[in-house]
Amino acid sequence: MTTAFAERLHEPEPTLDRRLVAAVRHRLAESGHPPTAARVAEALRADGRVLGGSALLAVVTTLRSELAGCGPLEPLLALPDTTDVLVNAPDEVWLDRGRGLERTDVRFENPAEVRRLAQRLAAAAGRRLDDAHPWVDARLPDGTRLHAVLPPVAAGGSTCLSLRAVRHRALTLDGLVTAGSLSDDGAALLRRVVRAKASFLVTGGTGSGKTTLLAALLGATPPHERIVLAEDSAELAPDHPHVVRLEARPANQEGAGAVTLRDLVRQALRMRPDRLVVGEVRGAEVTDLLAALNTGHEGGCGTVHANAADDLPARLEALASSAGLDRLALHSQLSAAVDLVLHVARGPGAVRRLAAVHVLRQGPDGLVRTIPAALFDPAGTLLKGPGWSQLAALCARAEPATDPAGAVPAQPPPDRARSGSAAADTGSPRAGTPAPAAPAARYPEPAGEAAPADRPTSPAAAPPGTRRRGAVPPPHTTRPMHPARAGR
């Protein structure tokens, strides 16, 4: 792997004297000036050296990457499709460009150089990384997510460094279709889920594309809605005109000043969100999110690490236990708060894709289970599952006459305003219930009575002593008061 300078100019990379670079770095550090071409040339002249144009530009690029960038890793992060850069040892650097990990030719001189790079990046993020605190998890100023572990915690004698590249342009649902992560049917289904303001959680393993899918779904939200994001580390960048971002903050050197994700969720509820989003649910904040979704905040969403959609209830149980919420209480909250589970996974060739959509049902024992509603094979073909009718009714809240994937017309949801059944309130269909032949009357006949075909419709035609249903009764006549009462 060559540097970005050599790749763009299609010429061999100049050989640099490391002592020369170190001398220029020392002079720039003393002066406090940035490593511009003019400052580097001035420092070289002060040492009695003059370089040609390409060599001078190579020194400038190297110093900029070492002083303000990611050093030898900068060209890898500059690639448009890079998602992760991993350093296991000075001679072992890996790259993920959405097709799985591949080893690169980038090399560090020794483990000390890797350690210096990790410590400098941690300092740029305002965090501490040394023997007393041998790991760090932070976000760099450009949005790149940093994680580093120093030896001896990192066995092998070398610092382990992980960088998660940030996407400056969020992918849309159409972009995911082009990338092969979604099929056309899957994109159409997700658009209807967003329009129906269904609450959902995106599950998957590490690096499976949860954040990318969530950002694309938020980008499909109507532009007049206000989205409030609460994240431990800012990664979501939806293409939406009205987004408010809140980011957690770690404690300082004295252990004070921490702002947790749970604090952010509580503050977000006071910011008039149309959609409340938790970037990654990983702790006690799950109780605040479920409580918020149970208090009228429709369309809320977030991501959760889980191996499969079926594992979501167990995963949330473990998270809620840290907040003191027992099992039955969690399942009651979950049943009322979350409508869907979207599971993403890596398919053949390590391509990230939407694998399944599950609905949630609460059993007689009070526990919630996920039911497959839509499954997608590696080719993206949509397969209907046992929960398809429930998913169709859910999407029909926004489009009553349309099936989620446009394949089979779904039954319209029952009228919530005049139905007291739980099935009508949640929009879930009841198996075996035929569709009504005609709309029900607003004022149905009493049980056991049938409306006669020749019922009169005019007060004048009504028989004496009868009153038309809905007519205003005649005023009562006033009888004279008894004489004994009149004298009181």
TILUM-122589 format. One record per residue (C-alpha): residue number from 1; residue in three letters; x, y, z. Coordinates in pm, whole numbers. Each point is the difference from the previous one (the first is absolute). Layout:
BEGIN
@seq=NUM&type=ALA&x=X&y=Y&z=Z
...
***
This chain:
BEGIN
@seq=1&type=MET&x=0&y=0&z=0
@seq=2&type=THR&x=155&y=330&z=-108
@seq=3&type=THR&x=-69&y=346&z=126
@seq=4&type=ALA&x=-288&y=211&z=-132
@seq=5&type=PHE&x=249&y=242&z=-159
@seq=6&type=ALA&x=164&y=-271&z=-210
@seq=7&type=GLU&x=-335&y=-153&z=-94
@seq=8&type=ARG&x=-140&y=327&z=-130
@seq=9&type=LEU&x=309&y=106&z=-197
@seq=10&type=HIS&x=75&y=-352&z=-124
@seq=11&type=GLU&x=368&y=32&z=79
@seq=12&type=PRO&x=229&y=-182&z=241
@seq=13&type=GLU&x=1&y=125&z=357
@seq=14&type=PRO&x=320&y=192&z=85
@seq=15&type=THR&x=226&y=-160&z=256
@seq=16&type=LEU&x=4&y=215&z=312
@seq=17&type=ASP&x=274&y=25&z=257
@seq=18&type=ARG&x=-167&y=-54&z=335
@seq=19&type=ARG&x=263&y=212&z=173
@seq=20&type=LEU&x=-82&y=285&z=-237
@seq=21&type=VAL&x=-370&y=-32&z=80
@seq=22&type=ALA&x=77&y=-12&z=372
@seq=23&type=ALA&x=212&y=316&z=-24
@seq=24&type=VAL&x=-274&y=190&z=-183
@seq=25&type=ARG&x=-258&y=-123&z=249
@seq=26&type=HIS&x=216&y=127&z=287
@seq=27&type=ARG&x=36&y=347&z=-155
@seq=28&type=LEU&x=-372&y=27&z=-70
@seq=29&type=ALA&x=-78&y=-109&z=357
@seq=30&type=GLU&x=226&y=271&z=139
@seq=31&type=SER&x=-157&y=270&z=-218
@seq=32&type=GLY&x=-358&y=-124&z=46
@seq=33&type=HIS&x=-75&y=42&z=-371
@seq=34&type=PRO&x=-210&y=-246&z=-204
@seq=35&type=PRO&x=185&y=-221&z=-252
@seq=36&type=THR&x=-74&y=205&z=-312
@seq=37&type=ALA&x=222&y=-17&z=-309
@seq=38&type=ALA&x=147&y=343&z=72
@seq=39&type=ARG&x=81&y=-85&z=364
@seq=40&type=VAL&x=156&y=-334&z=-96
@seq=41&type=ALA&x=215&y=164&z=-268
@seq=42&type=GLU&x=110&y=264&z=252
@seq=43&type=ALA&x=95&y=-271&z=252
@seq=44&type=LEU&x=197&y=-186&z=-267
@seq=45&type=ARG&x=190&y=314&z=-99
@seq=46&type=ALA&x=84&y=57&z=366
@seq=47&type=ASP&x=167&y=-343&z=-2
@seq=48&type=GLY&x=182&y=81&z=-322
@seq=49&type=ARG&x=-207&y=-237&z=-215
@seq=50&type=VAL&x=-198&y=67&z=-316
@seq=51&type=LEU&x=-244&y=-254&z=-146
@seq=52&type=GLY&x=-176&y=-25&z=-332
@seq=53&type=GLY&x=-372&y=48&z=-42
@seq=54&type=SER&x=-106&y=-365&z=33
@seq=55&type=ALA&x=233&y=-69&z=295
@seq=56&type=LEU&x=-114&y=318&z=176
@seq=57&type=LEU&x=-366&y=-92&z=-47
@seq=58&type=ALA&x=72&y=-351&z=131
@seq=59&type=VAL&x=153&y=145&z=317
@seq=60&type=VAL&x=-301&y=231&z=45
@seq=61&type=THR&x=-244&y=-292&z=-45
@seq=62&type=THR&x=193&y=-216&z=246
@seq=63&type=LEU&x=18&y=272&z=264
@seq=64&type=ARG&x=-365&y=89&z=-34
@seq=65&type=SER&x=-104&y=-363&z=46
@seq=66&type=GLU&x=232&y=-43&z=297
@seq=67&type=LEU&x=-81&y=327&z=174
@seq=68&type=ALA&x=-367&y=45&z=-78
@seq=69&type=GLY&x=-118&y=-320&z=-170
@seq=70&type=CYS&x=26&y=-374&z=44
@seq=71&type=GLY&x=355&y=-42&z=-123
@seq=72&type=PRO&x=55&y=-293&z=-239
@seq=73&type=LEU&x=-367&y=-91&z=38
@seq=74&type=GLU&x=-118&y=326&z=-156
@seq=75&type=PRO&x=-3&y=-132&z=-362
@seq=76&type=LEU&x=-209&y=-298&z=108
@seq=77&type=LEU&x=-259&y=217&z=171
@seq=78&type=ALA&x=-11&y=225&z=-307
@seq=79&type=LEU&x=-131&y=-283&z=-220
@seq=80&type=PRO&x=-369&y=63&z=-72
@seq=81&type=ASP&x=-126&y=-346&z=100
@seq=82&type=THR&x=207&y=-54&z=315
@seq=83&type=THR&x=-195&y=-92&z=313
@seq=84&type=ASP&x=269&y=-128&z=239
@seq=85&type=VAL&x=380&y=12&z=33
@seq=86&type=LEU&x=157&y=-240&z=252
@seq=87&type=VAL&x=359&y=-14&z=124
@seq=88&type=ASN&x=105&y=-319&z=179
@seq=89&type=ALA&x=377&y=50&z=-24
@seq=90&type=PRO&x=248&y=231&z=-180
@seq=91&type=ASP&x=-1&y=-231&z=-303
@seq=92&type=GLU&x=-366&y=-111&z=21
@seq=93&type=VAL&x=-252&y=258&z=-118
@seq=94&type=TRP&x=-345&y=-107&z=-119
@seq=95&type=LEU&x=-267&y=182&z=-199
@seq=96&type=ASP&x=-375&y=-55&z=-42
@seq=97&type=ARG&x=-164&y=151&z=-306
@seq=98&type=GLY&x=-335&y=-173&z=34
@seq=99&type=ARG&x=123&y=-328&z=-149
@seq=100&type=GLY&x=167&y=-148&z=307
@seq=101&type=LEU&x=343&y=56&z=150
@seq=102&type=GLU&x=304&y=21&z=-227
@seq=103&type=ARG&x=362&y=39&z=99
@seq=104&type=THR&x=189&y=308&z=-123
@seq=105&type=ASP&x=364&y=82&z=-70
@seq=106&type=VAL&x=9&y=288&z=251
@seq=107&type=ARG&x=279&y=-38&z=255
@seq=108&type=PHE&x=112&y=180&z=314
@seq=109&type=GLU&x=367&y=12&z=94
@seq=110&type=ASN&x=-47&y=-147&z=347
@seq=111&type=PRO&x=-259&y=-43&z=280
@seq=112&type=ALA&x=101&y=335&z=147
@seq=113&type=GLU&x=-124&y=179&z=-313
@seq=114&type=VAL&x=-341&y=-169&z=31
@seq=115&type=ARG&x=-17&y=100&z=368
@seq=116&type=ARG&x=89&y=363&z=-78
@seq=117&type=LEU&x=-270&y=14&z=-267
@seq=118&type=ALA&x=-264&y=-143&z=235
@seq=119&type=GLN&x=94&y=241&z=281
@seq=120&type=ARG&x=-3&y=299&z=-233
@seq=121&type=LEU&x=-343&y=-93&z=-136
@seq=122&type=ALA&x=-130&y=-46&z=354
@seq=123&type=ALA&x=134&y=344&z=96
@seq=124&type=ALA&x=-170&y=150&z=-306
@seq=125&type=ALA&x=-327&y=-146&z=128
@seq=126&type=GLY&x=63&y=143&z=347
@seq=127&type=ARG&x=56&y=-338&z=159
@seq=128&type=ARG&x=278&y=-159&z=198
@seq=129&type=LEU&x=199&y=-306&z=-115
@seq=130&type=ASP&x=295&y=-119&z=209
@seq=131&type=ASP&x=108&y=-284&z=226
@seq=132&type=ALA&x=-241&y=110&z=273
@seq=133&type=HIS&x=-291&y=3&z=-248
@seq=134&type=PRO&x=102&y=-245&z=-274
@seq=135&type=TRP&x=-307&y=24&z=-223
@seq=136&type=VAL&x=-210&y=270&z=-160
@seq=137&type=ASP&x=-327&y=21&z=-191
@seq=138&type=ALA&x=-58&y=344&z=-151
@seq=139&type=ARG&x=-102&y=197&z=-308
@seq=140&type=LEU&x=254&y=204&z=-193
@seq=141&type=PRO&x=-80&y=356&z=-112
@seq=142&type=ASP&x=-81&y=-119&z=-354
@seq=143&type=GLY&x=-249&y=-258&z=133
@seq=144&type=THR&x=226&y=-307&z=-24
@seq=145&type=ARG&x=-56&y=-238&z=288
@seq=146&type=LEU&x=317&y=-100&z=184
@seq=147&type=HIS&x=71&y=-299&z=220
@seq=148&type=ALA&x=348&y=-87&z=123
@seq=149&type=VAL&x=149&y=-239&z=256
@seq=150&type=LEU&x=359&y=23&z=125
@seq=151&type=PRO&x=221&y=-293&z=98
@seq=152&type=PRO&x=23&y=-200&z=220
@seq=153&type=VAL&x=-383&y=-1&z=-7
@seq=154&type=ALA&x=39&y=-50&z=-375
@seq=155&type=ALA&x=198&y=-322&z=-7
@seq=156&type=GLY&x=278&y=-21&z=-255
@seq=157&type=GLY&x=191&y=311&z=95
@seq=158&type=SER&x=-166&y=240&z=-246
@seq=159&type=THR&x=-282&y=250&z=34
@seq=160&type=CYS&x=-328&y=-115&z=-158
@seq=161&type=LEU&x=-171&y=281&z=-188
@seq=162&type=SER&x=-348&y=3&z=-157
@seq=163&type=LEU&x=-142&y=286&z=-208
@seq=164&type=ARG&x=-362&y=12&z=-121
@seq=165&type=ALA&x=-26&y=238&z=-294
@seq=166&type=VAL&x=-284&y=249&z=-7
@seq=167&type=ARG&x=-231&y=44&z=-300
@seq=168&type=HIS&x=-30&y=368&z=-83
@seq=169&type=ARG&x=-288&y=-80&z=-236
@seq=170&type=ALA&x=-272&y=-226&z=136
@seq=171&type=LEU&x=-129&y=-278&z=-219
@seq=172&type=THR&x=-368&y=7&z=-92
@seq=173&type=LEU&x=-225&y=-300&z=-46
@seq=174&type=ASP&x=56&y=28&z=-374
@seq=175&type=GLY&x=374&y=4&z=65
@seq=176&type=LEU&x=-30&y=-319&z=204
@seq=177&type=VAL&x=-187&y=-160&z=-289
@seq=178&type=THR&x=281&y=98&z=-235
@seq=179&type=ALA&x=258&y=-140&z=243
@seq=180&type=GLY&x=-182&y=-334&z=21
@seq=181&type=SER&x=-99&y=35&z=365
@seq=182&type=LEU&x=-371&y=31&z=-81
@seq=183&type=SER&x=-230&y=-128&z=-270
@seq=184&type=ASP&x=-267&y=218&z=-159
@seq=185&type=ASP&x=-269&y=-185&z=198
@seq=186&type=GLY&x=197&y=50&z=320
@seq=187&type=ALA&x=38&y=373&z=-62
@seq=188&type=ALA&x=-372&y=35&z=-72
@seq=189&type=LEU&x=-83&y=-186&z=320
@seq=190&type=LEU&x=229&y=219&z=213
@seq=191&type=ARG&x=-146&y=320&z=-148
@seq=192&type=ARG&x=-347&y=-109&z=108
@seq=193&type=VAL&x=130&y=-87&z=345
@seq=194&type=VAL&x=139&y=353&z=34
@seq=195&type=ARG&x=-319&y=164&z=-125
@seq=196&type=ALA&x=-207&y=-206&z=245
@seq=197&type=LYS&x=215&y=141&z=286
@seq=198&type=ALA&x=71&y=-349&z=129
@seq=199&type=SER&x=247&y=-29&z=287
@seq=200&type=PHE&x=283&y=-238&z=-82
@seq=201&type=LEU&x=343&y=-120&z=105
@seq=202&type=VAL&x=279&y=-92&z=-242
@seq=203&type=THR&x=197&y=-305&z=115
@seq=204&type=GLY&x=317&y=-163&z=-128
@seq=205&type=GLY&x=358&y=-78&z=81
@seq=206&type=THR&x=299&y=233&z=3
@seq=207&type=GLY&x=61&y=157&z=-340
@seq=208&type=SER&x=-318&y=-145&z=-150
@seq=209&type=GLY&x=-136&y=338&z=-114
@seq=210&type=LYS&x=-247&y=89&z=277
@seq=211&type=THR&x=94&y=368&z=9
@seq=212&type=THR&x=2&y=28&z=-380
@seq=213&type=LEU&x=-351&y=-145&z=-29
@seq=214&type=LEU&x=-132&y=214&z=285
@seq=215&type=ALA&x=139&y=317&z=-158
@seq=216&type=ALA&x=-164&y=-90&z=-333
@seq=217&type=LEU&x=-335&y=-57&z=172
@seq=218&type=LEU&x=23&y=334&z=179
@seq=219&type=GLY&x=74&y=163&z=-334
@seq=220&type=ALA&x=-336&y=-135&z=-126
@seq=221&type=THR&x=-186&y=175&z=284
@seq=222&type=PRO&x=-232&y=281&z=-117
@seq=223&type=PRO&x=191&y=331&z=-2
@seq=224&type=HIS&x=-245&y=177&z=232
@seq=225&type=GLU&x=78&y=-237&z=290
@seq=226&type=ARG&x=260&y=82&z=266
@seq=227&type=ILE&x=257&y=-273&z=71
@seq=228&type=VAL&x=195&y=5&z=327
@seq=229&type=LEU&x=305&y=-230&z=13
@seq=230&type=ALA&x=162&y=-120&z=322
@seq=231&type=GLU&x=330&y=-180&z=-55
@seq=232&type=ASP&x=291&y=-119&z=205
@seq=233&type=SER&x=230&y=85&z=-291
@seq=234&type=ALA&x=-141&y=210&z=-286
@seq=235&type=GLU&x=-20&y=-226&z=-306
@seq=236&type=LEU&x=-346&y=56&z=-147
@seq=237&type=ALA&x=-12&y=257&z=-278
@seq=238&type=PRO&x=-347&y=-27&z=-159
@seq=239&type=ASP&x=-82&y=203&z=-307
@seq=240&type=HIS&x=-284&y=193&z=162
@seq=241&type=PRO&x=-63&y=376&z=38
@seq=242&type=HIS&x=-98&y=-4&z=370
@seq=243&type=VAL&x=238&y=-203&z=217
@seq=244&type=VAL&x=117&y=82&z=355
@seq=245&type=ARG&x=306&y=-196&z=121
@seq=246&type=LEU&x=91&y=-73&z=361
@seq=247&type=GLU&x=325&y=-178&z=88
@seq=248&type=ALA&x=107&y=-153&z=330
@seq=249&type=ARG&x=313&y=120&z=178
@seq=250&type=PRO&x=242&y=-203&z=214
@seq=251&type=ALA&x=122&y=108&z=340
@seq=252&type=ASN&x=308&y=220&z=24
@seq=253&type=GLN&x=326&y=-79&z=177
@seq=254&type=GLU&x=-164&y=55&z=339
@seq=255&type=GLY&x=-291&y=-231&z=-85
@seq=256&type=ALA&x=-255&y=280&z=-25
@seq=257&type=GLY&x=-204&y=153&z=-280
@seq=258&type=ALA&x=-122&y=-322&z=-162
@seq=259&type=VAL&x=-315&y=20&z=-213
@seq=260&type=THR&x=-147&y=-345&z=-60
@seq=261&type=LEU&x=-224&y=-120&z=-278
@seq=262&type=ARG&x=-277&y=-39&z=256
@seq=263&type=ASP&x=31&y=371&z=81
@seq=264&type=LEU&x=-27&y=83&z=-370
@seq=265&type=VAL&x=-317&y=-206&z=-46
@seq=266&type=ARG&x=-166&y=187&z=286
@seq=267&type=GLN&x=103&y=337&z=-141
@seq=268&type=ALA&x=-114&y=-96&z=-350
@seq=269&type=LEU&x=-353&y=-58&z=130
@seq=270&type=ARG&x=-18&y=369&z=90
@seq=271&type=MET&x=105&y=116&z=-347
@seq=272&type=ARG&x=-330&y=-70&z=-176
@seq=273&type=PRO&x=117&y=-293&z=-214
@seq=274&type=ASP&x=-220&y=-142&z=-272
@seq=275&type=ARG&x=239&y=-295&z=-9
@seq=276&type=LEU&x=230&y=-91&z=286
@seq=277&type=VAL&x=306&y=-199&z=-109
@seq=278&type=VAL&x=260&y=-172&z=218
@seq=279&type=GLY&x=304&y=-76&z=-211
@seq=280&type=GLU&x=94&y=-315&z=190
@seq=281&type=VAL&x=-185&y=-146&z=298
@seq=282&type=ARG&x=264&y=-160&z=218
@seq=283&type=GLY&x=-99&y=58&z=364
@seq=284&type=ALA&x=-256&y=133&z=244
@seq=285&type=GLU&x=-124&y=257&z=-254
@seq=286&type=VAL&x=-221&y=-275&z=-145
@seq=287&type=THR&x=-251&y=64&z=279
@seq=288&type=ASP&x=-23&y=371&z=-84
@seq=289&type=LEU&x=-37&y=-74&z=-371
@seq=290&type=LEU&x=-281&y=-250&z=56
@seq=291&type=ALA&x=-171&y=240&z=240
@seq=292&type=ALA&x=23&y=278&z=-259
@seq=293&type=LEU&x=-150&y=-217&z=-273
@seq=294&type=ASN&x=-286&y=-83&z=237
@seq=295&type=THR&x=-88&y=366&z=53
@seq=296&type=GLY&x=-105&y=102&z=-348
@seq=297&type=HIS&x=336&y=27&z=-177
@seq=298&type=GLU&x=-77&y=-206&z=-307
@seq=299&type=GLY&x=260&y=-90&z=-256
@seq=300&type=GLY&x=286&y=-29&z=249
@seq=301&type=CYS&x=288&y=-229&z=-84
@seq=302&type=GLY&x=352&y=-109&z=84
@seq=303&type=THR&x=257&y=-275&z=-48
@seq=304&type=VAL&x=85&y=-297&z=220
@seq=305&type=HIS&x=278&y=-256&z=-28
@seq=306&type=ALA&x=-161&y=-344&z=-42
@seq=307&type=ASN&x=90&y=-316&z=-188
@seq=308&type=ALA&x=-353&y=-44&z=-132
@seq=309&type=ALA&x=-338&y=169&z=22
@seq=310&type=ASP&x=-121&y=-285&z=224
@seq=311&type=ASP&x=266&y=93&z=254
@seq=312&type=LEU&x=-125&y=357&z=48
@seq=313&type=PRO&x=-224&y=-65&z=306
@seq=314&type=ALA&x=280&y=-182&z=182
@seq=315&type=ARG&x=246&y=274&z=-91
@seq=316&type=LEU&x=-231&y=272&z=134
@seq=317&type=GLU&x=-55&y=-200&z=318
@seq=318&type=ALA&x=373&y=10&z=67
@seq=319&type=LEU&x=16&y=374&z=-67
@seq=320&type=ALA&x=-307&y=83&z=209
@seq=321&type=SER&x=127&y=-197&z=297
@seq=322&type=SER&x=271&y=264&z=47
@seq=323&type=ALA&x=-279&y=255&z=56
@seq=324&type=GLY&x=-187&y=-219&z=248
@seq=325&type=LEU&x=-287&y=-87&z=-237
@seq=326&type=ASP&x=-127&y=-354&z=50
@seq=327&type=ARG&x=-79&y=-241&z=-281
@seq=328&type=LEU&x=-379&y=29&z=-13
@seq=329&type=ALA&x=10&y=379&z=24
@seq=330&type=LEU&x=244&y=16&z=-290
@seq=331&type=HIS&x=-215&y=-226&z=-218
@seq=332&type=SER&x=-310&y=208&z=75
@seq=333&type=GLN&x=184&y=317&z=-101
@seq=334&type=LEU&x=149&y=-168&z=-308
@seq=335&type=SER&x=-336&y=-129&z=-122
@seq=336&type=ALA&x=-157&y=344&z=17
@seq=337&type=ALA&x=298&y=201&z=-125
@seq=338&type=VAL&x=164&y=-183&z=-292
@seq=339&type=ASP&x=-179&y=-111&z=-317
@seq=340&type=LEU&x=276&y=-151&z=-216
@seq=341&type=VAL&x=351&y=-142&z=4
@seq=342&type=LEU&x=219&y=49&z=-309
@seq=343&type=HIS&x=292&y=-242&z=-7
@seq=344&type=VAL&x=306&y=59&z=-219
@seq=345&type=ALA&x=279&y=-244&z=-69
@seq=346&type=ARG&x=292&y=-62&z=-232
@seq=347&type=GLY&x=-88&y=-207&z=-302
@seq=348&type=PRO&x=220&y=-179&z=-255
@seq=349&type=GLY&x=310&y=201&z=-76
@seq=350&type=ALA&x=-36&y=184&z=334
@seq=351&type=VAL&x=-267&y=230&z=-151
@seq=352&type=ARG&x=-215&y=163&z=267
@seq=353&type=ARG&x=-371&y=-58&z=-63
@seq=354&type=LEU&x=-343&y=6&z=161
@seq=355&type=ALA&x=-69&y=-361&z=102
@seq=356&type=ALA&x=-339&y=5&z=174
@seq=357&type=VAL&x=-285&y=208&z=139
@seq=358&type=HIS&x=-168&y=-136&z=314
@seq=359&type=VAL&x=-314&y=107&z=184
@seq=360&type=LEU&x=-45&y=-33&z=377
@seq=361&type=ARG&x=-270&y=-198&z=178
@seq=362&type=GLN&x=-64&y=-45&z=369
@seq=363&type=GLY&x=-96&y=-351&z=107
@seq=364&type=PRO&x=-234&y=-112&z=278
@seq=365&type=ASP&x=300&y=-22&z=233
@seq=366&type=GLY&x=64&y=373&z=-47
@seq=367&type=LEU&x=325&y=-50&z=-191
@seq=368&type=VAL&x=61&y=161&z=-338
@seq=369&type=ARG&x=120&y=-204&z=-295
@seq=370&type=THR&x=101&y=113&z=-347
@seq=371&type=ILE&x=-185&y=-151&z=-297
@seq=372&type=PRO&x=153&y=7&z=-351
@seq=373&type=ALA&x=-214&y=216&z=-226
@seq=374&type=ALA&x=229&y=53&z=-301
@seq=375&type=LEU&x=316&y=-192&z=-82
@seq=376&type=PHE&x=253&y=85&z=-272
@seq=377&type=ASP&x=220&y=-261&z=-162
@seq=378&type=PRO&x=355&y=87&z=-119
@seq=379&type=ALA&x=-144&y=109&z=-336
@seq=380&type=GLY&x=-236&y=245&z=175
@seq=381&type=THR&x=-320&y=-191&z=-75
@seq=382&type=LEU&x=-275&y=78&z=251
@seq=383&type=LEU&x=-152&y=-305&z=172
@seq=384&type=LYS&x=-311&y=43&z=214
@seq=385&type=GLY&x=12&y=-142&z=352
@seq=386&type=PRO&x=-263&y=-85&z=264
@seq=387&type=GLY&x=-18&y=360&z=115
@seq=388&type=TRP&x=-69&y=146&z=-343
@seq=389&type=SER&x=-366&y=85&z=69
@seq=390&type=GLN&x=99&y=191&z=314
@seq=391&type=LEU&x=262&y=192&z=-197
@seq=392&type=ALA&x=-255&y=77&z=-271
@seq=393&type=ALA&x=-245&y=138&z=256
@seq=394&type=LEU&x=276&y=211&z=153
@seq=395&type=CYS&x=95&y=156&z=-333
@seq=396&type=ALA&x=-368&y=51&z=-80
@seq=397&type=ARG&x=-11&y=268&z=271
@seq=398&type=ALA&x=154&y=232&z=-258
@seq=399&type=GLU&x=-127&y=-163&z=-320
@seq=400&type=PRO&x=-322&y=-189&z=74
@seq=401&type=ALA&x=-43&y=-148&z=-348
@seq=402&type=THR&x=359&y=-103&z=-64
@seq=403&type=ASP&x=189&y=-313&z=93
@seq=404&type=PRO&x=356&y=61&z=134
@seq=405&type=ALA&x=172&y=-143&z=-306
@seq=406&type=GLY&x=-278&y=67&z=-248
@seq=407&type=ALA&x=-61&y=-373&z=-52
@seq=408&type=VAL&x=-329&y=-87&z=172
@seq=409&type=PRO&x=-265&y=254&z=109
@seq=410&type=ALA&x=-15&y=16&z=377
@seq=411&type=GLN&x=-317&y=27&z=208
@seq=412&type=PRO&x=-63&y=354&z=127
@seq=413&type=PRO&x=56&y=44&z=373
@seq=414&type=PRO&x=-306&y=11&z=224
@seq=415&type=ASP&x=-146&y=337&z=89
@seq=416&type=ARG&x=185&y=99&z=318
@seq=417&type=ALA&x=-243&y=276&z=91
@seq=418&type=ARG&x=-293&y=-243&z=44
@seq=419&type=SER&x=172&y=-326&z=91
@seq=420&type=GLY&x=103&y=-91&z=350
@seq=421&type=SER&x=186&y=-320&z=-82
@seq=422&type=ALA&x=370&y=-31&z=59
@seq=423&type=ALA&x=50&y=-127&z=-352
@seq=424&type=ALA&x=-153&y=315&z=-143
@seq=425&type=ASP&x=211&y=222&z=221
@seq=426&type=THR&x=328&y=-160&z=-106
@seq=427&type=GLY&x=-95&y=-51&z=-361
@seq=428&type=SER&x=73&y=-374&z=18
@seq=429&type=PRO&x=-238&y=-218&z=-206
@seq=430&type=ARG&x=-196&y=-290&z=144
@seq=431&type=ALA&x=43&y=-324&z=-186
@seq=432&type=GLY&x=-310&y=-132&z=-173
@seq=433&type=THR&x=-199&y=324&z=18
@seq=434&type=PRO&x=-166&y=63&z=-338
@seq=435&type=ALA&x=-11&y=348&z=-145
@seq=436&type=PRO&x=-338&y=173&z=49
@seq=437&type=ALA&x=-222&y=14&z=-306
@seq=438&type=ALA&x=-113&y=356&z=70
@seq=439&type=PRO&x=95&y=275&z=244
@seq=440&type=ALA&x=-163&y=-35&z=340
@seq=441&type=ALA&x=-272&y=244&z=89
@seq=442&type=ARG&x=94&y=283&z=229
@seq=443&type=TYR&x=-283&y=-92&z=236
@seq=444&type=PRO&x=-48&y=-377&z=-33
@seq=445&type=GLU&x=-326&y=-171&z=81
@seq=446&type=PRO&x=-34&y=-155&z=346
@seq=447&type=ALA&x=78&y=-366&z=27
@seq=448&type=GLY&x=-286&y=-219&z=-124
@seq=449&type=GLU&x=-173&y=282&z=-189
@seq=450&type=ALA&x=0&y=56&z=-372
@seq=451&type=ALA&x=-67&y=330&z=-168
@seq=452&type=PRO&x=-327&y=-29&z=-198
@seq=453&type=ALA&x=25&y=77&z=-367
@seq=454&type=ASP&x=-301&y=233&z=6
@seq=455&type=ARG&x=108&y=207&z=301
@seq=456&type=PRO&x=-136&y=353&z=-42
@seq=457&type=THR&x=261&y=266&z=-48
@seq=458&type=SER&x=-217&y=310&z=47
@seq=459&type=PRO&x=-156&y=115&z=327
@seq=460&type=ALA&x=-326&y=70&z=-181
@seq=461&type=ALA&x=-20&y=-359&z=-118
@seq=462&type=ALA&x=72&y=-152&z=339
@seq=463&type=PRO&x=-292&y=-170&z=174
@seq=464&type=PRO&x=-152&y=179&z=299
@seq=465&type=GLY&x=180&y=-64&z=325
@seq=466&type=THR&x=334&y=-80&z=-167
@seq=467&type=ARG&x=309&y=211&z=-43
@seq=468&type=ARG&x=262&y=-23&z=-271
@seq=469&type=ARG&x=346&y=-109&z=129
@seq=470&type=GLY&x=217&y=303&z=35
@seq=471&type=ALA&x=-287&y=252&z=-4
@seq=472&type=VAL&x=-23&y=265&z=269
@seq=473&type=PRO&x=-275&y=-91&z=252
@seq=474&type=PRO&x=-288&y=249&z=46
@seq=475&type=PRO&x=22&y=233&z=298
@seq=476&type=HIS&x=-163&y=-120&z=322
@seq=477&type=THR&x=-328&y=172&z=98
@seq=478&type=THR&x=2&y=183&z=332
@seq=479&type=ARG&x=-261&y=-125&z=247
@seq=480&type=PRO&x=-148&y=243&z=259
@seq=481&type=MET&x=158&y=-28&z=344
@seq=482&type=HIS&x=-203&y=-155&z=279
@seq=483&type=PRO&x=-156&y=268&z=223
@seq=484&type=ALA&x=159&y=-145&z=313
@seq=485&type=ARG&x=347&y=33&z=-157
@seq=486&type=ALA&x=-68&y=346&z=-141
@seq=487&type=GLY&x=-43&y=138&z=349
@seq=488&type=ARG&x=343&y=-119&z=121
***
